[in-house]
Amino acid sequence: MRMHITSSSSYLESGTISIFSPGRPLLSKLHSTSEVHLQAFPEKMATEMVMVADEVPFPSKITTTKLLSLIGQGITDIEIHFLQIKFTAIGVYLEPEVVDHLKQWKGKPVSELAENDDFFEALISAPVEKFLRVVVIKEIKGSQYGVQLESAVRDRLAADDKYEEPEEEALEKVSEFFQSKYFKKHSIITFSFPPKAETLEISFSTEGKDESKIRVENANVVEMIQKWYLGGTRGVSQTTISSLANNLGALLS
């Protein structure tokens, strides 16, 4: 949950630290595999867990409408006076069939894939189910997250001349969804994109509260939220982008 396009500022206008800054390739080795078998979600299958950012367990597979695999993982963070502050851990789950839509990059070096925005455009447009799981490491206000998401998506839409009244209304609803929430440590935000990603379901769960959900039905807004997380060099978390490039590159080879 760190926006590359807002990384030029380390502080919000209120004087609090911005929760978004660019990731660094040196942080690519952020996970290790644990042999613990736990329940991924209350209704999901038990599966091996992967530790992201050395402290947050992610199931290696989840079942939504299909069985999805953890293909990319990373963090959002900021560094202040050589001190790294981690805000969230991110897991990207995809259908294994995604590689069938990326064959033209078969055999390409991983370093080239990580810097190739066309590769990530193809990933975003691939007609496969995508599921993003974001876990809070450092507590923040939901309004901070909502404002950053709204700003990033609005700027992308405006740059592509796609920001009209329907997009404004849809984006405001997303921002309002997060407005009253508080992101306690271990809170979970998920983004569920169907194969034809013209809609999106966002959910939020935290200890002591019922899970809440919102459905986004504006295709342009849905596309730009995908690009916020999966948008290559402009993605929110460059550690996640590097991880996706590494793992998809290995699958393609």
C-alpha positions in Angstrom: 0.0 0.0 0.0 2.7 2.5 -0.9 2.1 4.6 -4.0 5.1 5.1 -6.2 3.6 8.2 -7.7 3.3 9.9 -4.3 6.7 8.9 -3.1 8.2 12.4 -3.6 6.7 13.4 -0.3 7.6 11.8 3.0 5.0 13.6 5.0 1.3 14.3 4.7 0.1 17.9 5.0 -1.0 17.1 8.6 2.7 16.5 9.4 2.3 12.8 9.8 4.5 10.4 7.9 3.2 9.4 4.5 2.5 5.7 4.4 3.8 5.3 0.8 7.3 5.5 -0.6 9.0 3.6 -3.4 10.3 0.0 -2.7 13.9 -0.9 -3.2 15.2 -3.9 -5.2 17.6 -4.7 -2.3 14.5 -5.7 -0.3 13.5 -8.5 -2.7 14.3 -11.3 -0.3 11.5 -10.6 2.1 10.0 -14.0 2.6 10.8 -17.4 3.9 8.7 -20.5 3.9 7.4 -22.0 7.2 6.4 -25.6 7.5 3.5 -24.7 9.7 0.1 -25.7 8.3 -2.7 -23.3 9.2 -6.1 -22.3 8.1 -5.8 -19.7 5.4 -9.3 -18.2 5.9 -12.1 -19.6 8.1 -13.7 -21.4 5.2 -10.6 -22.1 3.2 -8.3 -25.1 2.9 -5.3 -25.6 5.2 -2.1 -24.8 3.4 1.6 -24.1 3.8 2.3 -20.6 5.0 4.8 -18.1 3.6 6.3 -15.5 5.8 6.3 -12.0 4.2 8.5 -9.3 5.7 9.8 -12.0 8.1 6.7 -11.6 10.3 3.4 -11.9 8.4 2.1 -15.3 7.4 0.4 -15.7 4.0 -1.2 -18.9 2.8 0.7 -20.2 -0.3 -2.6 -21.1 -1.9 -6.2 -19.9 -1.4 -9.5 -20.9 -2.8 -11.9 -18.3 -4.1 -13.9 -19.5 -7.1 -10.7 -21.3 -8.1 -7.5 -22.4 -6.5 -5.0 -19.5 -6.7 -1.3 -19.5 -5.9 0.8 -16.9 -4.1 2.9 -15.6 -7.1 4.1 -12.3 -5.7 4.8 -10.8 -2.3 6.3 -7.7 -0.9 5.9 -4.7 1.4 5.2 -1.0 1.6 7.6 0.9 3.8 9.5 4.1 4.2 13.0 4.8 5.4 13.7 7.7 7.8 17.3 8.3 9.0 18.3 4.8 7.9 15.4 3.3 9.9 13.0 1.2 7.8 9.4 1.4 8.9 7.2 -1.3 7.4 3.5 -0.4 6.9 1.9 -3.4 5.1 2.7 -6.8 3.7 1.2 -7.7 0.3 0.4 -11.0 -1.4 -0.6 -11.4 -5.0 -2.6 -14.6 -5.8 -3.1 -15.7 -9.5 -4.4 -18.6 -11.5 -1.5 -20.7 -12.7 -2.9 -20.3 -16.2 -1.8 -16.7 -16.2 1.5 -17.8 -17.8 -0.5 -18.9 -20.9 -1.2 -15.1 -21.5 2.5 -14.1 -21.0 4.2 -16.4 -23.5 5.8 -13.7 -25.5 8.1 -12.9 -22.6 9.3 -16.5 -22.3 13.0 -16.7 -21.7 13.4 -12.9 -21.0 15.8 -12.0 -18.2 14.0 -11.2 -14.9 15.7 -7.8 -14.7 14.1 -7.0 -18.1 10.7 -8.1 -17.0 10.8 -6.0 -13.8 11.4 -2.9 -15.8 9.0 -3.7 -18.6 5.6 -2.0 -18.1 4.2 -3.8 -21.1 4.8 -7.1 -19.3 2.7 -5.9 -16.4 0.0 -4.4 -18.7 -0.3 -7.9 -20.1 -0.6 -9.4 -16.6 -3.3 -6.9 -15.7 -5.3 -7.5 -18.9 -4.9 -11.3 -18.7 -8.4 -12.9 -18.3 -7.6 -14.7 -15.1 -8.8 -14.3 -11.5 -6.5 -12.1 -9.4 -6.7 -11.7 -5.6 -4.6 -9.2 -3.5 -4.2 -9.7 0.2 -2.8 -6.7 2.2 -2.0 -7.1 5.9 -1.3 -4.1 8.1 2.0 -4.1 9.9 2.0 -0.6 11.4 -1.3 1.0 12.5 -2.7 3.8 10.4 -6.0 5.5 9.9 -8.2 4.1 7.1 -8.7 7.7 5.9 -5.0 8.0 5.1 -5.1 4.9 3.0 -8.3 5.9 1.3 -6.9 9.4 0.4 -3.7 7.9 -1.0 -5.6 5.4 -3.1 -8.1 8.0 -4.3 -5.4 10.4 -5.3 -3.3 7.8 -7.2 -6.3 6.4 -9.1 -7.7 9.8 -9.9 -4.3 11.0 -11.3 -4.0 7.8 -13.5 -7.5 8.2 -14.8 -7.0 11.9 -15.6 -3.7 11.2 -17.4 -5.6 8.7 -19.6 -8.5 11.1 -20.1 -10.9 8.7 -18.4 -11.9 10.7 -15.3 -15.6 11.6 -15.8 -18.5 11.8 -13.4 -19.1 8.0 -13.1 -15.4 7.5 -12.2 -15.5 10.3 -9.7 -18.6 8.8 -8.0 -17.2 5.3 -7.9 -13.9 6.5 -6.5 -15.5 8.6 -3.8 -17.4 5.5 -2.6 -14.2 3.6 -2.3 -12.6 6.5 -0.3 -15.7 6.7 1.9 -15.5 2.9 2.5 -12.1 3.4 4.3 -12.9 6.8 5.9 -14.2 5.5 9.2 -12.0 2.5 9.6 -8.9 2.1 11.7 -6.2 -0.2 10.4 -5.0 -2.0 13.5 -2.0 -4.3 13.2 -2.9 -7.5 11.4 -6.0 -5.9 9.8 -6.6 -7.4 6.3 -7.7 -5.6 3.1 -8.4 -7.8 0.1 -9.1 -7.0 -3.6 -10.8 -9.6 -5.6 -10.7 -9.2 -9.4 -12.7 -11.6 -11.6 -11.3 -12.8 -14.9 -13.0 -10.0 -16.8 -12.0 -7.3 -14.4 -14.8 -4.9 -14.9 -15.9 -5.2 -11.3 -14.0 -5.5 -8.0 -14.9 -6.5 -4.5 -12.9 -4.9 -1.7 -13.1 -6.3 1.9 -11.7 -5.1 5.2 -11.5 -7.2 8.4 -9.9 -6.4 11.7 -10.0 -7.9 15.2 -13.3 -7.3 17.0 -15.2 -6.1 14.0 -17.4 -7.8 11.4 -15.9 -8.0 7.9 -17.1 -5.2 5.6 -17.2 -5.2 1.8 -17.8 -2.9 -1.1 -18.3 -3.6 -4.7 -16.8 -1.4 -7.4 -18.6 -1.5 -10.7 -16.8 1.1 -12.8 -14.4 -0.7 -15.2 -12.0 2.3 -15.4 -11.6 2.6 -11.7 -11.2 -1.2 -11.3 -8.4 -1.1 -13.9 -6.5 1.7 -12.2 -6.8 0.0 -8.8 -5.2 -3.0 -10.4 -2.4 -0.8 -11.8 -1.9 0.8 -8.4 -0.7 -2.6 -7.2 0.5 -4.4 -10.4 1.5 -1.4 -12.5 5.2 -2.2 -13.1 7.5 0.7 -12.5 4.6 2.8 -11.3 3.3 0.1 -8.9 2.6 0.8 -5.3 5.3 -1.6 -4.0 8.4 -2.3 -6.0 9.3 -5.2 -3.8 6.1 -6.8 -5.0 6.8 -6.0 -8.6 10.3 -7.5 -8.3 8.8 -10.6 -6.7 6.2 -11.0 -9.5 8.9 -10.6 -12.2 11.1 -13.2 -10.5 8.4 -15.8 -10.0 6.6 -15.3 -13.3 9.9 -15.3 -15.1 10.7 -18.7 -13.5 7.3 -20.1 -14.5 7.8 -18.9 -18.1 11.2 -20.4 -18.3 
